[in-house]
Amino acid sequence: MATDIDDLFADGQFRFMDEDFEGSIEIFTRVLEMDPAYAKAYQARGISRLRLGDRESALADLREALRLDPENPRFHYHHAAVLMQMDRLEEAVEAVSRAIDLDPAYAAAYYIRGQLYERLGDEESAAADTSHAMNLRKEQMKANRWVDM
C-alpha cells in the first residue's frame, strides 16, 4: 500500500507542477482519505489551495500538517507564507523563525523572514536576514560544485 499511496502523492505533485491545482487538490485529498496521517499531503494540498487563492483552507491544511509533524521546518515555512499572504505578519515571523530554529541553514526561510521584517518596518533585521540568506545560498552552491566534480 505504501507504494500505491506514494505513487498517488507523486501524481499530485506532477499535477501541481503542471499548474493543475484543482487536480492536485483532488489527488492529495484521495491520499488523505487513504492515510489521514500523511502530513506531506496536507502541506501539498495547502499550497495548491493557496495557489487558487483559498487562504483559509490553505491555512487549515498547513496547521494540520504541523499538528502531525511539528518538527518539519518546511511546514513552518509554508505556514508562514500563508500567514504572510493574509497580512498576519507577526504570526508569520513566529512561524518562519520556528523553521529557522529547526533548520538554521534554510536560506529561503531567512529570505522570507527578511521580507516580513521589511514589511514590518524593521530595516536592520530585514537586511541582516536577506544578507544571511544570500550567504547561505552561496555556501550551498559552492558545496554543490564540490559534490558535482
Buried (B, 14 or more C-beta within 10 A) or exposed (E): EEEEBEEBBEBBBEBBEEEBBEBBBBBBBBBBEBBEEBBBBBBBBBBBBBBEEBBEBBBBBBBBBBEBBEEBBBBBBBBBBBBBBBEBBEBBBBBBBBBBEBBEEBBBBBBBBBBBBBBBEBEEBBEBBBEBBBEBBEEEEEEEEEEEE
